[in-house]
Amino acid sequence: MQPPKTYRSSFALLLTVLVIALGVNICLGSVSIPFSETLHSVFGATLENTAWDYIIWNYRIPKAFTAILVGAGLSLSGLLMQTLFRNPLAGPFVLGISSGASLGAAFLIMGSATLTSLFGLSLVTDISLAVVSSIGSFLVLLAVITVASKVKDTMALLIIGLMFGSISAAIVSVLSYFSDAEKLQQFVYWSFGSVGNLSWHQLGLLFVIVLIGVLLGVLSIKALNALLLGENYARSLGVNLKRSRYLIIIATGLLAGGVTAFAGPIAFIGLAVPHLTRQIFNTTEHRILVPAVLVYGAILMLICDTIAQLPNSAEVLPINAITSILGAPVVIWLLVRKRKMVF
């Protein structure tokens, strides 16, 4: 899918910024590694300091690519939800899918104490967290799809999705109330979000999930453009609303659920990036918006992760805090500058 010629220079600039942000993210970290040594390692040279090689290839590069997938996936899912519901406040979490992933993680972290005491084994690992969170998001997605087949009104589906999220959050609250301090702290740390815990194998699985979600989003472009003018107009253009709604919901479920399962519930990106893209490109054409939000989301997530990891320091700030602190003022400034919302 190629963008129109009038936007190709903008996309070329965006891709250049993405490459720069990726390079900066890989070069900076808690361990100070010379820029030249980092470049040599990235381009295949073996460094004399094997510890630097290990850090670059087993931590920094997977973390950078995770940030790209997380930013792109959440941004596209936010765009899909905002267009489907024609609501600028909709985001990737409105269907309760991310809440389902959080519920799965809460069950494993705070509800596994009994099984741990019986078998003497710790059930909470990065892999088990991703698996259980994926199961939680899939079950909520299945419930939403079932409801979508019974409900014709899109706004009713939005409310039902929010109710699923409320139910999941309520169960998490009950588990938190009865959990001990150590398990509760572990769940709180997971809820901060992180892009630095994935192995190459997990990263490959996340890539496949995000890729399928993006392909479904691309297949929905015609329907998304028609839905901006209302369901009746879309129907008059021959758009199969039921099929399109299913595609959009499944795409959002894969993107938001997959990202939450592997990186935790990361806020703001999915809500803000579509607005930033519309304001900067000044268009509602999804042939432009879909690739643009993918690149913008990846860039913003890389920048936020670079700031969160506090270069040359062992401390790492919660990525959720950085995404909101950095992004919210930018959105406010753009809206004030433009004086109106493009939607």
C-alpha atoms as one frame of an Amber mdcrd trajectory, in Angstrom:
protein
   0.000   0.000   0.000   1.746   3.172  -1.216   0.766   6.625   0.091  -0.334
   9.268  -2.439   2.517  11.165  -4.097   1.736  14.396  -2.199   2.505  12.620
   1.087   5.558  10.607   0.048   8.034  13.248   1.220   6.309  13.343   4.608
   6.559   9.564   4.907  10.211   9.660   3.852  10.877  12.176   6.647   8.938
  10.043   9.133  10.922   6.916   8.237  14.172   8.871   8.614  13.121  10.012
  12.099  12.171   6.398  12.918  15.648   5.140  11.949  17.284   7.905  14.034
  15.062   7.157  17.043  15.857   3.444  16.700  19.596   4.139  16.580  19.506
   6.440  19.612  17.452   3.918  21.570  19.960   1.137  20.890  22.992   3.322
  21.674  21.753   4.579  25.064  21.215   2.504  28.170  22.245   1.839  31.747
  25.676   0.625  30.569  27.769   3.202  28.716  28.887   1.687  25.380  30.785
   3.850  22.861  28.708   4.829  19.826  31.270   3.412  17.403  31.317   0.068
  19.222  27.523  -0.099  19.130  27.495   0.515  15.381  30.153  -2.145  14.803
  28.154  -4.681  16.799  24.874  -3.845  15.041  26.488  -4.297  11.613  27.873
  -7.725  12.488  31.355  -7.113  13.912  32.381  -9.059  17.023  33.450  -6.764
  19.853  36.425  -7.484  22.098  34.158  -6.811  25.068  31.749  -9.755  24.826
  29.561  -8.287  27.580  28.789  -5.303  25.333  27.851  -7.665  22.497  25.520
  -9.574  24.806  23.859  -6.379  26.082  23.292  -5.009  22.571  21.949  -8.201
  20.984  20.064  -9.744  23.880  18.653  -6.654  25.566  18.838  -3.372  23.643
  17.903  -4.531  20.136  14.975  -6.756  21.267  13.783  -3.914  23.503  13.919
  -1.399  20.644  11.977  -3.657  18.282   9.459  -4.401  21.035   8.922  -0.654
  21.428   8.297  -0.351  17.674   5.728  -3.168  17.698   4.019  -1.876  20.845
   3.786   1.707  19.559   2.582   0.685  16.105   0.069  -1.873  17.405  -1.523
   0.378  20.015  -1.673   3.349  17.640  -3.434   1.407  14.893  -5.888  -0.186
  17.341  -6.718   3.294  18.663  -7.365   4.564  15.141  -9.635   1.591  14.402
 -11.698   2.155  17.552 -12.024   5.914  17.063 -13.278   5.418  13.518 -15.574
   2.487  14.295 -17.322   4.358  17.108 -16.790   7.837  15.587 -15.654   8.901
  19.038 -12.391  10.852  19.568 -12.128   9.485  23.126 -12.192   5.839  22.041
  -8.959   3.902  22.370  -7.630   0.350  22.188  -8.985  -0.414  25.679 -12.674
   0.456  25.136 -13.737  -3.122  24.306 -12.339  -4.447  27.576  -9.778  -6.613
  25.747  -6.778  -5.148  27.578  -8.709  -5.438  30.836  -9.108  -9.144  30.062
  -5.338  -9.433  29.653  -4.854  -7.636  32.982  -7.358 -10.005  34.594  -5.393
 -13.018  33.344  -2.186 -11.554  34.748  -3.918 -10.781  38.058  -5.183 -14.368
  38.365  -1.681 -15.717  37.767   0.183 -13.286  40.028  -2.275 -12.850  42.891
  -4.243 -16.064  42.608  -1.381 -18.522  42.274  -0.318 -18.421  45.939  -2.340
 -21.554  46.758  -0.888 -23.603  43.893   2.607 -22.370  44.710   2.269 -23.502
  48.324   0.910 -26.916  47.240   3.521 -27.739  44.610   6.411 -25.616  45.832
   6.886 -24.111  42.367   6.701 -20.510  41.241   4.160 -20.268  38.436   4.853
 -16.630  37.626   7.342 -16.303  34.777   7.518 -13.968  31.779   6.249 -16.742
  29.490   3.386 -17.810  31.773   2.333 -14.176  32.198   2.178 -13.691  28.428
   0.225 -16.941  27.940  -2.326 -16.260  30.677  -2.756 -12.623  29.637  -3.327
 -13.733  26.038  -5.967 -16.213  27.204  -7.700 -13.467  29.205  -7.771 -11.046
  26.266  -8.930 -13.818  23.890 -11.839 -14.790  26.162 -13.004 -11.167  26.387
 -12.579 -10.789  22.610 -14.696 -13.915  22.108 -17.389 -12.474  24.373 -17.350
  -9.138  22.517 -17.634 -10.870  19.119 -20.566 -12.930  20.430 -22.313  -9.775
  21.633 -21.510  -7.977  18.360 -23.490 -10.629  16.481 -26.554  -9.810  18.611
 -26.280  -6.012  18.686 -26.744  -3.826  15.598 -26.054  -0.469  17.244 -22.336
   0.373  17.337 -22.716   2.677  20.342 -24.416  -0.135  22.281 -21.379  -2.298
  21.488 -19.124   0.452  22.860 -21.064   0.537  26.138 -21.022  -3.274  26.387
 -17.259  -3.269  25.834 -16.831  -0.740  28.628 -18.959  -2.957  30.878 -16.686
  -5.933  30.156 -13.761  -3.737  31.160 -15.522  -2.704  34.366 -16.265  -6.330
  35.298 -12.615  -7.298  34.704 -11.390  -4.330  36.751 -13.774  -5.239  39.584
 -12.461  -8.810  39.740  -8.891  -7.491  39.751  -9.819  -5.214  42.677 -11.205
  -8.178  44.644  -8.047 -10.195  43.967  -5.937  -7.206  45.035  -7.886  -6.857
  48.286  -7.207 -10.460  49.318  -3.635 -10.577  47.990  -0.548 -10.262  50.183
   1.773  -7.277  49.841   4.433  -9.091  47.801   2.001 -10.372  45.142   0.220
  -7.026  44.999   3.515  -5.231  44.448   4.407  -7.692  41.669   1.113  -7.008
  39.898   1.560  -3.240  40.278   5.017  -3.478  38.683   3.523  -5.472  35.786
   0.815  -2.832  35.340   3.494  -0.142  34.868   4.269  -1.691  31.475   7.677
  -2.620  30.090   9.218  -3.268  26.686  12.465  -4.692  28.045  11.522  -8.214
  29.147  11.051 -10.060  25.843  13.350 -12.716  24.420  13.851 -13.093  20.672
  11.338 -15.961  20.658   8.666 -13.882  22.413   9.438 -10.937  20.141   8.853
 -13.140  17.099   5.479 -14.229  18.453   4.484 -10.618  19.165   5.558  -9.669
  15.625   3.267 -12.311  14.109   0.306 -11.136  16.224   0.856  -7.471  15.345
   1.390  -8.301  11.663  -1.940 -10.152  11.441  -3.676  -7.245  13.207  -2.121
  -4.730  10.795  -3.145  -6.789   7.750  -6.747  -6.939   9.010  -6.620  -3.176
   9.558  -5.407  -2.621   5.986  -8.233  -4.811   4.673 -10.685  -2.560   6.540
  -9.528   0.743   5.015 -12.462   1.100   2.598 -14.958   0.384   5.373 -13.183
   2.798   7.744 -13.417   5.650   5.233 -17.114   4.940   4.686 -17.882   4.665
   8.422 -16.650   8.225   8.983 -19.839   9.437   7.257 -22.157   7.097   9.144
 -23.359   3.527   8.897 -26.199   4.340   6.491 -23.757   5.973   4.054 -21.389
   3.015   4.385 -24.233   0.615   3.663 -25.202   2.617   0.568 -21.644   2.150
  -0.740 -22.045  -1.608  -0.490 -19.962  -2.045   2.664 -20.828  -5.206   4.582
 -21.124  -3.627   8.027 -21.306  -6.892   9.955 -18.194  -8.320   8.290 -16.330
  -5.013   8.630 -17.206  -4.720  12.300 -15.915  -8.244  12.937 -12.651  -7.504
  11.098 -12.079  -4.289  13.035 -12.866  -5.889  16.401 -10.611  -8.885  15.720
  -7.789  -6.603  14.531  -8.114  -4.465  17.662  -8.265  -7.561  19.845  -5.061
  -8.963  18.354  -3.208  -5.640  18.542  -4.303  -4.428  21.973  -4.535  -7.867
  23.559  -1.196  -9.052  22.163   0.647  -5.902  23.228  -0.867  -5.976  26.725
  -0.032  -9.666  27.115   3.651  -9.163  26.281   4.346  -5.596  27.454   1.652
  -4.823  30.023  -1.118  -2.200  29.825   0.559   0.817  28.207  -1.688   3.866
  28.192  -2.001   7.035  26.104  -0.298   5.865  22.880  -3.441   4.361  21.370
  -5.558   7.379  22.270  -3.174  10.187  21.343  -1.240   9.060  18.252  -4.292
   8.973  15.920  -5.092  12.565  16.955  -1.486  13.656  16.449  -1.469  12.073
  12.997  -4.745  13.710  11.918  -3.572  17.117  13.133  -0.190  16.925  11.395
  -1.380  15.368   8.111  -4.706  17.265   8.184  -6.624  14.375   6.615  -9.151
  11.682   7.471  -8.174   9.403   4.553  -7.258   6.034   6.056  -4.933   5.128
   3.181  -2.708   7.822   4.685  -3.647   7.500   8.354  -3.053   3.743   8.708
   0.652   3.737   7.672   1.186   7.125   9.343  -0.069   6.031  12.770   2.085
   2.898  12.567   5.236   4.973  12.067   4.238   7.766  14.483   3.397   5.253
  17.198   6.717   3.469  16.761   8.657   6.763  16.918   6.829   8.012  20.021
   7.280   4.691  21.816  11.007   4.613  21.023  11.424   8.166  22.349   9.463
   7.379  25.516  11.491   4.220  26.129  14.770   6.082  25.616  13.728   8.617
  28.257  12.342   5.950  30.617  15.554   3.937  30.694  17.525   6.954  32.050
  20.777   6.591  30.039  23.873   5.722  32.119  21.684   4.965  35.127  20.518
   1.642  36.559  17.066   3.110  37.224  14.187   2.584  34.764  11.068   4.743
  35.009   7.582   3.283  34.391   6.925   3.538  30.653   3.268   4.379  31.339
   4.256   7.546  33.186   6.596   8.694  30.411   4.078   8.159  27.591   1.525
  10.391  29.325   3.936  13.049  30.617   5.593  13.425  27.219   2.582  12.974
  24.974  -0.259  14.849  26.673   1.303  18.347  26.392   2.048  17.719  22.709
  -1.591  16.838  21.984  -2.825  19.873  23.937  -0.403  22.161  22.076  -1.449
  20.821  18.669  -5.164  21.187  19.432  -4.669  24.769  20.683  -2.530  25.609
  17.663  -4.997  24.135  15.150  -8.004  25.415  17.150 -10.124  22.535  15.945
 -10.042  18.753  15.852  -9.727  16.934  12.549 -12.011  13.915  12.717
